[in-house]
Amino acid sequence: MDWLETLVVVVHVVIAVSLVGLVLIQQGKGADAGAAFGGGASQTVFGSQGSGSFLTRMTTFMAVIFFVTSFSLAIFAKQRAEVAGEAGIPVVQESAEVNAPAEQAPTDVEAGAGSESEGGDTLPELE
């Protein structure tokens, strides 16, 4: 199972870098006007219409693969978290010892509240 996760991570990173490259290669909408006045669009490898439709399809295809790998990595992470919980890895929880002084603290503060009105700014002592 570990090799499959490694393979998905490698494919995910390669697709992410390729997707960034494909987006940067594409021309904007305003570049078509300049090509109409002798830009040599008819001499391109992808035909007279240019590379727009091919690159758009490739970008869409790679984006779908990127989302599939992202989703599968999320599933792997969820499974790994469940296994870690079953393996006895400690989980952050409040113990009964921590709750006991917290319950006693308001009584100490209430006892000190009477002395605050009489003696000024006195704080209850911590144990």
Secondary structure, 3 states (H helix, E strand, C coil): CHHHHHHHHHHHHHHHHHHHHHHHHCCCCCHHHHHHCCCCHHHCCCCCCCCHHHHHHHHHHHHHHHHHHHHHHHHHHHHHHHHHHHCCCCCCCCCHHHHHHHHHHHHHHHHHHHHHHHHCCCCCCCC
